[in-house]
């Protein structure tokens, strides 16, 4: 019997929604058990607390129709590519036996995103169907180029993606009012590339079909 589980890894709250909120909503509506896993909870200022970010993520998951996130709650010092993090992720993959695994793009400029994805790829060495979602907005610009290979039409889910992003009120203070329009603008660009109104794009690490 085919697994209906899908694991989606993100270093921080809102990473998943930025990169693939529409795809999460679409897969959830198709009957997949989408399980978000969030590695660490930022705690910068009074308006951006750990518990606040946790609550925002739980609310966003409800909007997207997926399971409530698993919070690994790692400290910044623990967000390194090494045996501890790989073993932790390996235990999650072994438990859920997913059909597919999504993680962040390894070319991102944020060290937490890089460490997480290296760990996910290592833990999923025997896993089929591994994909990386596009870099976060704002930031993420490096000397590397994201290579879109898988496109998901999210036209019917774009409002859900927008509503999920709106759950993260803490980020409006940090990122400004242009934050969500910028994210949706990229979805419009990706949609144009596949002759749809909105889409999300992914790099393929490994896929097995037919």
TITOR-165561 format. One record per residue (C-alpha): residue in one letter; x, y, z. Coordinates in Angstrom, 1 decimal. Layout:
BEGIN
NODE   resn        u        v        w
NODE      a        X        Y        Z
...
END
This chain:
BEGIN
NODE   resn        u        v        w
NODE      x      0.0      0.0      0.0
NODE      x      1.3      3.5     -1.0
NODE      x      2.2      5.8      1.9
NODE      x      0.0      8.9      2.2
NODE      x      2.5     10.6      4.5
NODE      x      4.5     13.6      3.4
NODE      x      7.1     15.2      5.5
NODE      x      7.9     18.9      5.1
NODE      x     11.0     20.3      6.9
NODE      x     11.6     23.9      7.7
NODE      x     14.3     25.5      9.9
NODE      x     11.9     28.2     11.2
NODE      x      8.2     29.1     11.4
NODE      x      7.0     30.6      8.1
NODE      x      9.7     29.0      5.9
NODE      x      7.3     26.3      4.8
NODE      x      4.5     28.8      4.0
NODE      x      6.8     31.0      2.0
NODE      x      8.3     28.2     -0.1
NODE      x      5.4     25.8     -0.5
NODE      x      2.2     26.9      1.4
NODE      x      0.1     26.4     -1.7
NODE      x      1.5     22.9     -2.3
NODE      x      0.9     21.9      1.3
NODE      x     -2.7     23.0      1.0
NODE      x     -3.1     21.2     -2.3
NODE      x     -1.6     17.9     -1.1
NODE      x     -3.6     18.0      2.1
NODE      x     -6.8     18.5      0.0
NODE      x     -5.9     15.4     -2.0
NODE      x     -5.8     13.3      1.1
NODE      x     -2.1     13.2      1.9
NODE      x     -1.1     13.4      5.6
NODE      x      1.2     16.4      5.4
NODE      x      3.4     16.7      8.5
NODE      x      5.4     19.9      9.0
NODE      x      8.6     19.7     11.1
NODE      x     10.1     22.9     12.3
NODE      x     13.6     22.7     13.6
NODE      x     14.1     25.8     15.7
NODE      x     12.0     28.7     17.1
NODE      x     13.6     32.2     16.8
NODE      x     13.4     34.5     19.8
NODE      x     14.7     37.9     18.7
NODE      x     12.7     40.6     20.4
NODE      x      9.6     41.1     22.5
NODE      x      7.4     41.1     19.4
NODE      x      9.0     37.9     18.0
NODE      x      9.0     35.4     20.8
NODE      x      9.3     31.6     20.7
NODE      x      5.8     31.0     22.0
NODE      x      4.4     33.6     19.6
NODE      x      6.1     32.0     16.6
NODE      x      4.9     28.5     17.8
NODE      x      1.3     29.8     18.0
NODE      x      1.5     31.4     14.5
NODE      x      2.7     28.1     13.0
NODE      x      0.0     26.0     14.6
NODE      x     -2.6     28.5     13.3
NODE      x     -1.1     28.5      9.9
NODE      x     -1.2     24.6      9.7
NODE      x     -4.9     24.7     10.4
NODE      x     -5.3     27.2      7.6
NODE      x     -3.4     25.0      5.2
NODE      x     -5.3     21.9      6.3
NODE      x     -2.3     19.9      7.4
NODE      x     -1.2     18.4     10.7
NODE      x      0.0     20.5     13.5
NODE      x      3.8     21.0     13.3
NODE      x      6.3     18.9     15.1
NODE      x      8.7     21.4     16.9
NODE      x     12.2     20.0     17.4
NODE      x     12.9     23.2     19.4
NODE      x     16.6     23.1     18.8
NODE      x     18.9     25.8     20.1
NODE      x     21.0     27.8     17.6
NODE      x     24.1     25.8     18.7
NODE      x     22.3     22.6     17.7
NODE      x     21.5     23.7     14.2
NODE      x     24.6     22.2     12.7
NODE      x     25.1     19.4     10.1
NODE      x     26.2     16.5     12.2
NODE      x     25.3     13.1     13.6
NODE      x     22.9     14.4     16.2
NODE      x     20.6     16.3     13.8
NODE      x     20.8     13.6     11.1
NODE      x     19.9     10.9     13.7
NODE      x     16.9     13.0     14.9
NODE      x     15.6     13.4     11.4
NODE      x     16.3      9.8     10.5
NODE      x     14.0      8.7     13.4
NODE      x     11.2     10.9     12.1
NODE      x     11.6      9.5      8.6
NODE      x     11.6      5.9      9.9
NODE      x      8.5      6.5     12.0
NODE      x      6.4      8.1      9.2
NODE      x      7.8      6.2      6.1
NODE      x      6.7      9.0      3.8
NODE      x      5.8      9.0      0.2
NODE      x      7.7     12.2     -0.3
NODE      x     10.0     14.6      1.7
NODE      x     10.3     18.3      1.1
NODE      x     13.1     20.5      2.6
NODE      x     14.7     23.9      2.0
NODE      x     17.0     24.8     -0.9
NODE      x     20.6     24.1      0.1
NODE      x     21.8     27.2     -1.8
NODE      x     20.0     29.5      0.6
NODE      x     22.2     32.1      2.4
NODE      x     20.8     31.2      5.9
NODE      x     23.1     28.7      7.7
NODE      x     20.2     27.1      9.5
NODE      x     18.5     26.3      6.2
NODE      x     21.7     24.8      4.8
NODE      x     22.4     22.7      7.9
NODE      x     18.8     21.4      8.0
NODE      x     18.7     20.4      4.3
NODE      x     22.1     18.7      4.5
NODE      x     20.8     16.7      7.4
NODE      x     17.5     15.8      5.7
NODE      x     19.3     14.6      2.6
NODE      x     21.7     12.4      4.7
NODE      x     18.8     11.0      6.8
NODE      x     16.8     10.3      3.6
NODE      x     19.6      8.5      1.8
NODE      x     17.2      5.5      1.3
NODE      x     14.2      7.6      0.7
NODE      x     12.6      8.2     -2.7
NODE      x     11.0     11.5     -3.8
NODE      x     13.0     14.2     -2.2
NODE      x     12.4     17.9     -3.2
NODE      x     13.7     21.3     -2.2
NODE      x     11.4     24.3     -2.1
NODE      x     12.5     27.7     -3.2
NODE      x     14.5     30.1     -1.0
NODE      x     12.9     32.3      1.6
NODE      x     11.8     35.9      1.0
NODE      x     13.4     38.3      2.0
NODE      x     17.0     37.3      1.7
NODE      x     18.4     34.1      0.4
NODE      x     20.5     35.6     -2.4
NODE      x     23.8     33.7     -3.0
NODE      x     26.2     33.0     -5.8
NODE      x     24.2     29.9     -6.6
NODE      x     21.1     29.7     -8.8
NODE      x     17.9     27.9     -7.9
NODE      x     17.0     25.4    -10.7
NODE      x     13.2     25.0    -10.9
NODE      x     12.5     21.4    -12.1
NODE      x      9.1     20.5    -10.6
NODE      x      6.2     23.0    -10.8
NODE      x      3.0     22.7     -8.8
NODE      x      0.0     24.7    -10.0
NODE      x     -1.4     26.4     -6.9
NODE      x     -3.9     28.8     -8.5
NODE      x     -6.8     27.3     -6.6
NODE      x     -4.9     27.5     -3.3
NODE      x     -3.3     30.9     -3.6
NODE      x     -5.8     32.5     -1.1
NODE      x     -5.0     29.7      1.4
NODE      x     -1.3     30.4      1.0
NODE      x     -1.9     34.2      1.5
NODE      x     -4.1     33.5      4.6
NODE      x     -1.4     31.1      6.0
NODE      x      1.2     33.8      5.6
NODE      x     -1.1     36.4      7.3
NODE      x     -0.9     34.2     10.4
NODE      x      2.7     35.4     11.0
NODE      x      1.9     38.9     12.3
NODE      x      5.4     38.9     13.9
NODE      x      7.0     39.0     10.5
NODE      x      5.2     42.1      9.2
NODE      x      7.2     44.1     11.8
NODE      x     10.5     42.6     10.6
NODE      x      9.8     42.3      6.8
NODE      x      7.4     45.1      6.1
NODE      x      4.1     45.4      4.2
NODE      x      5.7     44.3      0.9
NODE      x      6.5     40.9      2.3
NODE      x      3.4     39.0      1.2
NODE      x      3.0     40.7     -2.1
NODE      x      6.6     39.8     -2.9
NODE      x      6.0     36.1     -2.1
NODE      x      2.8     36.1     -4.2
NODE      x      4.6     37.9     -7.0
NODE      x      7.1     35.0     -7.3
NODE      x      4.2     32.6     -7.4
NODE      x      2.8     34.6    -10.3
NODE      x      6.1     34.4    -12.1
NODE      x      6.4     30.7    -11.5
NODE      x      2.8     30.3    -12.7
NODE      x      3.5     32.2    -15.9
NODE      x      6.3     29.7    -16.6
NODE      x      3.8     26.8    -16.8
NODE      x      0.9     28.7    -18.3
NODE      x     -1.1     29.0    -15.1
NODE      x     -1.8     31.9    -12.8
NODE      x      0.1     30.8     -9.8
NODE      x      2.7     28.1     -9.1
NODE      x      5.4     27.0     -6.7
NODE      x      8.7     25.6     -7.9
NODE      x     11.0     22.9     -6.5
NODE      x     14.5     21.4     -7.2
NODE      x     14.5     17.6     -7.4
NODE      x     17.0     15.7     -5.3
NODE      x     15.6     12.3     -6.2
NODE      x     12.4     11.1     -7.7
NODE      x     11.2      7.6     -8.7
NODE      x      8.3      7.2    -11.0
NODE      x      7.0      4.4    -13.2
END
